[in-house]
């Protein structure tokens, strides 16, 4: 019975670690993706996109 409990706890721990690594990688990759080019991005360069 102890072996079954330890297997369940180890499985849950493995699942938690796996999900946290996946979420961390996704957050890092999205952070450094270039923005889509729109006319409003030219505001960062001091240009008026409505002209």
Beta strands, then each sheet from edge to edge (+ up, - down):
end
